Amino acid sequence: MGTSFTRSVRDRSITPDPSGSRHLSVGEPGNISRPQSSRSTHGNEGIEIPSLGIQPPSSPTSSLDEPISIGVRRRRDNEPSDHGDPTKLTPQRMKHLKMHAKKGCDEHEVPHEEVMTFIDSGSIFYMLVDLKITLVKLCQGNKATRMQELKDALESKDFENGLYNCLFACMSSPNLTAYVTDTQCHIMDFIVKNRDVFKIPPGLLDDVELRAQLGKVVTKLLTNICSAIKTALTTSIVKRTSVADVTRSLARSGSGMEVDSTHWNRISLLRRLLRIFLIGDLRDKVTCELNIDVEQLERELFDADFDNAPRTDVNPSQVPTGTQVNGSHAPSAGRDQNDPDMTYGPLTDQSGVQQDDLDTNGEDNESNMSGSANGVVLLDDPLDSRFGLVEGMPMRYNSTIKFWNFVDHSLLMMRKMAIESSPIVTEQEKELQKLFIEIFQADLAEFPGSKKVSKLISKTNPRWQTTIQSGLIW
């Protein structure tokens, strides 16, 4: 009974009474009222129990009747127009931005004035416009600088030397279709598709002006290469240099280009065609240097044979008749007197018209000229050099007609021979390679050189060279 009485008194003593004098006063949170003594008598026994009162913080009595949200709600009509708008820079925001900008400018050693002016625009939209203008100006400056760098690279000797080596690999490729006929256009298209092979700087081909300038450089280098090849071949004929030595000297030691038997086949063909071509040049040189009439001299030297030689009224645009081999037309302008094993047949003019064959009796064989295998085989005419030395024969491929046009025409005739030999493409390629090998073997027999061919053959070619030889075909 005593225990329950004590608990009841304690519970009653610690319960705050707002109306009492011992509760916490308003505005004094956390104050603890001074303990008061209370007396309670139960029967004749009196027990004094101290009372402790605790009050949490509270609002003033006058605000208890107000709504809870009254202290945080604000009317929009009373706010500034730019308050809360992220696109507007308030003075406080601008101050923070300028402090941050000053710190960044000091770290990166950038002048403060332009950055502070940018912040003073006061609006993010204005700042974005200013930023875009600055970027456009910067891009234009970078583009102009890049264009100048590309022009300087295009005109540099290092770029020209590297391009020369790649173009020489193009012109010495055993699979090259032609040397002057649309060659520059096809090589430019090949360069566009293989920029890495020719080490073209990025962006150079995207500009029309720079691309045109590159085309002029390619044309100039191709002309130089053709001139160098012809000069080297002419020198090799005089010095009787082997085809391996000629090819190696043309490739140059620093080009990184490897040569093999296919390159020798092509150089041998070019040298053989040059020897034929020089017959016409020799005629003009003799006429000019000795001031004589070569045609009159021919009549006097070969009077008897000339009287028996057949006359023909062929068009000057046509070419002389040659010997037929296995019923097919040979590719070149005529027989080389120094090599009786190499036979050449009729050429066609630039329009594709073919010269009619003549039989041994001097009669026109126009009705039998259809490219059949039963064509008449002509005897060699000692008066016919195939370059207009005989009266009535057309003049073709002399000094006024460039050597490389003659080469292109000869290659075209060789391909026609290969096509006529078989309808199968693989067999046509074999026939064409067979012609190249025959010319190479004849050249090697006449100009053997001092080194064995087997020791000069390259086993592997650089990847860029392989790409050129296998891709530059049209």
C-alpha positions in Angstrom: 0.0 0.0 0.0 2.9 2.4 0.7 4.5 1.6 -2.6 1.3 2.4 -4.7 0.8 5.6 -2.8 4.4 6.7 -3.5 4.1 6.0 -7.3 0.8 7.9 -7.5 2.2 10.9 -5.8 5.3 10.8 -8.1 3.2 10.6 -11.3 1.1 13.5 -10.2 4.0 15.6 -9.2 5.9 15.5 -12.6 2.9 16.2 -14.8 3.1 19.8 -16.0 0.2 22.0 -15.2 -0.1 25.0 -17.6 -2.1 26.9 -15.1 0.3 26.3 -12.3 3.0 28.6 -11.2 5.8 26.0 -11.6 5.6 25.3 -15.3 8.3 26.7 -17.7 7.8 30.2 -18.7 7.3 31.3 -22.4 10.4 32.1 -24.3 12.6 30.2 -21.8 13.1 26.8 -23.4 15.0 24.3 -21.4 14.4 26.0 -18.1 13.7 23.8 -15.2 11.4 25.1 -12.6 12.8 25.3 -9.1 11.7 22.3 -7.1 8.9 23.0 -4.8 8.0 21.0 -1.8 4.6 19.6 -1.5 3.1 18.0 1.4 0.7 15.2 1.5 -0.8 13.6 4.5 -2.1 10.3 4.6 -3.6 9.7 7.8 -1.3 10.8 10.6 1.9 10.3 8.4 3.2 13.2 6.3 5.7 12.7 3.4 7.4 15.6 1.6 8.1 14.8 -2.1 10.0 17.2 -4.4 8.2 18.0 -7.7 10.2 18.5 -11.0 8.5 20.2 -14.0 10.0 20.1 -17.6 8.5 22.1 -20.5 9.6 21.7 -24.2 10.1 24.8 -26.4 7.0 26.3 -27.6 5.7 29.3 -29.7 4.3 32.3 -28.0 0.9 31.9 -26.7 -0.5 34.4 -29.2 0.7 32.3 -32.2 -1.0 29.1 -31.2 -4.1 30.0 -33.0 -2.2 30.9 -36.3 -1.9 28.4 -39.2 1.3 26.4 -39.1 2.5 27.5 -42.6 2.0 31.1 -42.0 5.8 31.6 -41.4 7.1 30.1 -44.7 4.5 31.1 -47.3 5.2 34.3 -49.3 3.1 36.0 -51.8 4.5 36.2 -55.4 3.3 39.7 -55.7 5.7 40.9 -53.1 8.8 39.1 -54.6 11.3 40.6 -57.0 10.8 39.8 -60.7 14.1 38.0 -61.0 13.9 36.1 -57.7 14.2 32.3 -58.3 14.8 32.7 -62.1 17.9 30.7 -62.9 18.5 32.6 -66.1 18.9 35.9 -64.2 22.0 36.7 -62.2 21.2 38.4 -59.0 23.9 40.6 -57.4 24.6 37.9 -54.9 25.1 35.3 -57.6 27.2 37.6 -59.7 29.4 38.2 -56.7 29.9 34.5 -56.2 30.6 33.9 -59.9 33.2 36.7 -59.9 35.0 35.3 -56.9 35.1 31.9 -58.6 36.2 33.5 -61.9 39.0 35.4 -60.2 40.3 32.3 -58.6 40.2 30.4 -62.0 41.9 33.3 -63.8 44.7 33.4 -61.3 45.2 29.6 -61.6 45.4 29.6 -65.4 47.0 33.0 -65.8 44.1 34.5 -67.7 43.3 38.2 -67.7 40.4 39.1 -65.5 38.8 41.9 -67.5 37.2 39.8 -70.3 35.8 37.2 -67.9 34.3 39.8 -65.6 32.7 41.6 -68.5 31.2 38.2 -69.6 29.7 37.8 -66.1 28.4 41.4 -66.1 26.0 40.6 -69.0 23.6 39.6 -66.2 21.7 36.8 -68.2 22.7 33.3 -69.0 21.2 33.8 -72.5 23.5 36.7 -73.2 26.4 34.7 -71.9 25.5 31.8 -74.2 25.4 34.1 -77.2 28.7 35.6 -76.3 30.1 32.1 -75.9 28.9 31.0 -79.3 30.4 34.1 -81.0 33.7 33.4 -79.4 33.6 29.7 -80.5 32.8 30.7 -84.1 35.6 33.1 -84.2 38.0 30.5 -82.7 36.9 27.9 -85.3 37.5 30.3 -88.1 40.9 31.0 -86.8 41.7 27.4 -86.4 40.4 26.6 -89.9 42.6 29.3 -91.4 45.6 28.0 -89.5 44.9 24.4 -90.5 44.6 25.5 -94.2 47.9 27.2 -94.0 49.5 24.1 -92.4 48.1 21.9 -95.2 49.4 24.2 -97.9 52.8 24.2 -96.2 52.8 20.4 -96.0 51.7 20.1 -99.6 54.6 22.3 -100.7 57.2 20.7 -98.5 60.0 18.6 -99.9 59.4 15.7 -97.5 55.8 15.3 -98.7 56.9 15.6 -102.3 59.6 13.0 -101.9 57.3 10.5 -100.2 54.6 11.1 -102.9 57.3 10.6 -105.6 58.2 7.2 -104.2 54.6 6.1 -104.1 53.9 7.4 -107.6 57.0 5.7 -108.9 55.6 2.5 -107.6 52.4 3.2 -109.5 54.3 3.9 -112.8 56.5 0.9 -112.4 53.7 -1.4 -111.4 53.6 -4.5 -113.7 49.8 -4.2 -113.8 49.6 -0.6 -114.9 47.1 -0.2 -117.7 48.4 2.9 -119.4 51.0 5.6 -118.8 49.4 8.8 -120.2 45.8 7.9 -121.2 43.6 8.9 -118.3 46.4 7.8 -116.0 46.4 10.9 -113.8 42.7 10.7 -113.2 42.8 7.1 -112.2 45.8 7.6 -109.9 44.0 10.6 -108.2 40.9 8.4 -107.6 43.2 5.7 -106.2 44.9 8.2 -103.9 41.5 9.3 -102.5 40.7 5.7 -101.7 44.1 5.0 -100.2 45.1 8.1 -98.2 47.2 6.2 -95.8 49.3 4.6 -98.5 50.2 8.0 -99.9 50.4 9.7 -96.5 48.0 12.4 -97.4 47.4 14.7 -94.4 43.8 14.5 -93.0 41.5 17.2 -94.4 43.6 17.9 -97.5 41.3 16.1 -99.9 38.2 17.7 -98.3 39.1 21.1 -99.6 38.5 21.7 -103.3 41.4 24.2 -103.7 43.9 21.9 -101.9 42.7 18.9 -103.9 43.3 20.8 -107.2 46.8 21.8 -106.0 47.5 18.1 -105.1 46.4 17.1 -108.6 48.9 19.6 -110.1 51.7 18.1 -107.9 50.8 14.6 -109.0 50.8 15.6 -112.7 54.2 17.2 -112.3 55.7 14.2 -110.5 54.2 11.8 -113.1 55.8 13.8 -115.8 59.2 13.7 -114.0 58.9 10.0 -113.5 58.1 9.3 -117.1 61.0 11.5 -118.1 63.4 9.7 -115.7 62.3 6.3 -116.9 62.8 7.2 -120.6 66.2 8.8 -119.8 67.3 5.7 -117.8 66.2 3.4 -120.6 68.0 5.4 -123.3 71.2 5.3 -121.2 70.8 1.6 -120.6 70.6 1.0 -124.4 73.8 2.9 -125.0 75.6 1.3 -122.1 74.0 -2.1 -122.5 72.9 -2.2 -118.9 71.0 -5.2 -117.6 67.3 -4.7 -116.8 67.9 -5.5 -113.1 70.4 -2.7 -112.8 68.1 -0.3 -114.6 65.2 -1.2 -112.4 67.2 -0.8 -109.2 68.6 2.6 -110.2 65.1 3.8 -111.0 63.6 2.6 -107.8 66.3 4.5 -105.9 67.9 3.2 -102.7 65.8 5.4 -100.3 62.4 4.7 -101.7 61.8 1.5 -99.8 60.4 -0.2 -102.9 61.2 -3.8 -103.7 61.5 -5.1 -107.2 60.9 -8.6 -108.6 60.7 -10.3 -111.9 57.3 -8.7 -112.7 59.0 -5.3 -112.6 61.8 -6.5 -114.9 59.2 -7.8 -117.4 57.6 -4.3 -117.6 61.0 -2.5 -117.8 62.1 -4.9 -120.5 58.9 -4.2 -122.5 59.5 -0.4 -122.1 63.1 -0.7 -123.3 62.1 -2.8 -126.3 59.4 -0.3 -127.3 61.9 2.5 -126.8 64.3 0.9 -129.2 61.6 0.7 -131.8 60.5 4.2 -131.1 64.0 5.6 -131.6 64.1 4.4 -135.2 61.7 7.3 -136.1 63.8 9.7 -134.0 66.9 8.5 -135.6 65.5 9.2 -139.1 64.7 12.8 -138.1 68.1 13.3 -136.5 69.9 12.1 -139.6 67.9 14.3 -141.8 68.5 17.3 -139.7 72.2 16.8 -138.9 73.4 15.6 -142.3 70.9 17.8 -144.3 70.1 15.0 -146.7 67.0 13.6 -148.1 66.6 10.2 -146.4 63.8 9.1 -148.7 66.0 9.8 -151.8 68.8 7.9 -150.2 66.5 4.9 -149.5 65.5 4.8 -153.2 69.2 4.8 -154.3 70.3 2.2 -151.8 67.3 -0.2 -152.3 66.4 0.6 -155.8 65.9 -2.9 -157.0 64.0 -4.0 -153.9 62.0 -0.8 -153.9 60.8 -1.4 -157.5 59.4 -4.8 -156.4 57.9 -3.5 -153.1 54.1 -3.2 -153.1 52.6 0.2 -153.0 49.5 1.0 -151.1 47.2 4.0 -150.9 46.6 3.8 -147.1 45.3 6.7 -145.1 48.1 8.6 -143.2 46.2 8.0 -140.0 46.7 4.2 -140.4 49.8 2.2 -139.5 52.0 -0.2 -141.5 51.4 -3.9 -141.8 53.5 -6.3 -139.8 53.9 -10.0 -139.3 51.1 -12.2 -137.9 52.0 -14.6 -135.1 49.7 -17.7 -134.8 47.0 -15.9 -136.6 46.9 -13.0 -134.0 48.0 -9.4 -134.5 51.2 -8.4 -132.7 51.3 -5.4 -130.5 54.0 -3.1 -131.7 54.9 -0.9 -134.7 57.1 -3.4 -136.5 59.9 -5.9 -136.3 63.1 -5.0 -134.5 65.9 -5.8 -136.9 68.2 -6.7 -134.1 66.0 -9.5 -132.8 64.4 -11.6 -135.6 62.6 -13.7 -133.0 60.5 -10.8 -131.8 57.6 -10.2 -134.3 55.1 -7.4 -134.2 51.8 -7.1 -136.2 49.5 -4.3 -137.4 48.7 -1.4 -135.2 45.4 0.5 -135.2 45.1 4.3 -135.3 43.6 6.3 -132.5 40.1 5.8 -133.9 40.5 2.1 -133.8 40.7 1.5 -137.6 43.0 -1.3 -138.5 45.5 -1.4 -141.4 44.7 -4.0 -144.0 47.2 -6.8 -144.7 49.0 -7.1 -148.0 49.8 -10.4 -149.6 53.2 -11.2 -151.2 52.0 -10.2 -154.7 51.2 -6.7 -153.6 47.4 -7.2 -153.9 45.1 -5.8 -151.3 43.8 -8.5 -149.0 41.0 -6.4 -147.7 38.4 -9.1 -148.0 40.4 -11.5 -145.9 41.1 -9.0 -143.1 38.8 -10.1 -140.3 41.4 -11.2 -137.7 41.0 -14.9 -138.7 43.7 -17.5 -138.0 44.2 -18.1 -141.8 45.6 -14.6 -142.4 48.5 -14.3 -144.9 52.0 -14.2 -143.3 54.1 -11.4 -144.9 57.7 -11.5 -145.7 59.9 -8.9 -144.0 60.3 -5.8 -146.1 63.8 -4.5 -145.7 62.6 -1.0 -146.7 59.9 -0.9 -144.1 61.2 0.4 -140.8 57.6 0.8 -139.7 58.2 4.5 -139.2 57.6 6.0 -142.6 61.0 5.3 -144.2 59.3 3.9 -147.3 57.3 6.2 -149.6 53.7 5.5 -149.3 53.9 4.1 -145.8 52.3 6.3 -143.1 54.4 8.2 -140.6 53.5 7.3 -137.1 55.1 7.7 -133.6 58.0 9.8 -134.6 59.3 12.7 -132.5 56.1 14.6 -132.8 54.1 11.7 -131.3 55.2 11.1 -127.8 56.9 7.9 -126.7 54.4 7.1 -124.0 51.4 7.3 -126.4 53.2 4.6 -128.4 53.6 2.6 -125.2 49.9 2.9 -124.3 49.0 1.8 -127.8 51.3 -1.2 -127.7 49.9 -2.3 -124.4 46.4 -2.0 -125.8 47.3 -4.2 -128.8 48.9 -6.8 -126.5 45.7 -7.0 -124.5 43.7 -7.4 -127.7 45.9 -10.3 -128.6 45.3 -11.9 -125.2 41.6 -11.4 -125.6 41.6 -13.0 -129.0 43.6 -15.9 -127.8 40.9 -17.2 -125.4 37.5 -16.3 -124.1 38.5 -17.3 -120.6 39.8 -14.4 -118.5 42.5 -16.5 -116.7 43.8 -17.8 -120.0 43.9 -14.2 -121.3 46.1 -13.2 -118.3 48.4 -16.1 -118.9 48.8 -15.2 -122.5 49.6 -11.6 -121.6 52.2 -12.7 -119.1 53.6 -15.0 -121.6 54.3 -12.1 -124.0 56.0 -10.2 -121.2 58.2 -13.1 -120.3 59.2 -13.6 -123.9 60.3 -10.0 -124.2 62.1 -10.2 -120.9 64.0 -13.4 -121.9 65.1 -11.8 -125.2 66.2 -8.6 -123.3 68.1 -10.7 -120.8 69.9 -12.6 -123.5 71.0 -9.4 -125.1 71.8 -7.5 -121.9 72.8 -10.2 -119.4 74.5 -7.9 -116.8 77.0 -9.0 -114.2 74.7 -10.5 -111.6 72.6 -13.6 -111.6 68.9 -12.9 -111.8 68.0 -15.4 -109.1 69.9 -13.5 -106.5 68.2 -10.2 -107.3 64.6 -11.4 -106.9 62.8 -9.9 -103.9 60.8 -12.3 -101.9 58.4 -9.9 -100.1 57.1 -6.5 -101.0 56.0 -3.8 -98.5 52.3 -3.7 -97.8 51.9 -0.3 -99.4 53.6 -1.5 -102.6 51.4 -4.6 -102.7 48.3 -2.4 -102.3 49.4 -0.2 -105.3 50.2 -3.1 -107.6 47.0 -5.0 -106.8 44.6 -2.0 -106.7 45.8 0.3 -109.4 44.1 -1.4 -112.3 41.4 -0.1 -114.6 
